[in-house]
Amino acid sequence: MTEKIRTSSGEVLPWTIDSIKKAPSESGVCVLRSGSEKASILYITSSENLERTLSEHFLSKDVPEVLFFDWYTASIEHARKIETAWISEYKPKYN
């Protein structure tokens, strides 16, 4: 059985604290980007709490060049599998 993921309404959002507050406090995958296209993916991570993880990255500025982000909700187990697959497929600069 394949678990479905739910997107962040298909939007790539600007890297601002106001946009981050729109992220749910659910598990899933965060994608940090320098632009809106697939080639712009800088960092991918799974998270038990998307809003908290995004806020931590925003405040710590630990991933440079981020201008946009999106997220996908899924169970944490499925999110970890997605993270591994996407890192392998997209080869983000900071993973």
C-alpha positions as CSV (number, residue, x, y, z in Angstrom):
1,M,0.0,0.0,0.0
2,T,1.4,3.4,-1.0
3,E,0.8,6.3,1.4
4,K,-0.2,9.6,-0.2
5,I,1.5,12.9,0.6
6,R,-0.4,16.2,0.8
7,T,1.3,19.2,-0.7
8,S,1.5,22.7,0.7
9,S,-1.4,23.5,-1.8
10,G,1.1,23.3,-4.6
11,E,2.7,26.7,-3.7
12,V,6.3,27.6,-3.4
13,L,6.3,30.2,-0.6
14,P,8.7,33.1,0.1
15,W,11.2,32.5,2.9
16,T,9.6,34.7,5.5
17,I,8.5,34.1,9.0
18,D,4.9,35.0,8.1
19,S,4.9,32.3,5.4
20,I,6.6,29.8,7.7
21,K,3.7,30.3,10.2
22,K,1.4,28.9,7.6
23,A,3.1,25.5,7.8
24,P,1.3,22.9,9.8
25,S,2.6,21.4,13.1
26,E,2.4,18.0,11.4
27,S,5.1,15.6,10.2
28,G,6.3,15.7,6.6
29,V,9.1,16.9,4.3
30,C,10.5,20.5,4.0
31,V,12.1,21.6,0.8
32,L,14.3,24.8,0.9
33,R,14.9,26.5,-2.4
34,S,16.7,29.4,-4.1
35,G,13.9,29.6,-6.7
36,S,10.7,28.0,-7.7
37,E,12.0,25.4,-10.1
38,K,13.2,21.9,-9.3
39,A,16.8,22.8,-10.0
40,S,16.7,25.3,-7.2
41,I,16.4,22.8,-4.4
42,L,19.0,23.5,-1.7
43,Y,18.0,21.3,1.2
44,I,15.5,18.6,1.9
45,T,14.6,17.3,5.4
46,S,11.9,15.2,7.1
47,S,10.3,16.6,10.2
48,E,8.0,15.6,13.0
49,N,6.7,19.2,13.1
50,L,7.0,21.2,9.9
51,E,6.5,24.6,11.3
52,R,9.0,24.1,14.1
53,T,11.7,22.7,11.7
54,L,11.2,25.5,9.2
55,S,11.3,28.2,12.0
56,E,14.6,26.7,13.3
57,H,16.2,26.8,9.9
58,F,15.0,30.4,9.3
59,L,16.2,31.6,12.7
60,S,19.6,29.8,12.6
61,K,20.2,30.7,8.9
62,D,22.1,27.4,8.7
63,V,21.1,26.9,5.0
64,P,22.4,29.8,2.9
65,E,20.8,31.1,-0.2
66,V,17.2,30.2,0.7
67,L,14.5,32.4,-0.8
68,F,11.6,30.0,-1.0
69,F,10.2,26.8,0.5
70,D,7.4,24.3,0.4
71,W,6.3,21.3,2.4
72,Y,4.5,18.0,2.1
73,T,2.7,16.4,5.0
74,A,3.0,12.6,5.5
75,S,3.6,10.3,8.4
76,I,7.1,10.6,9.8
77,E,8.0,7.1,8.6
78,H,6.8,7.9,5.0
79,A,8.5,11.4,5.2
80,R,11.9,9.8,6.0
81,K,11.5,7.6,2.9
82,I,10.5,10.5,0.8
83,E,13.5,12.5,2.1
84,T,15.9,9.8,1.2
85,A,14.4,9.3,-2.3
86,W,14.3,13.0,-3.1
87,I,17.9,13.7,-1.9
88,S,19.0,10.9,-4.2
89,E,17.0,12.2,-7.1
90,Y,17.5,16.0,-6.8
91,K,20.9,16.1,-5.1
92,P,20.4,19.3,-3.1
93,K,23.5,21.5,-2.6
94,Y,23.4,21.4,1.2
95,N,22.3,17.8,1.9
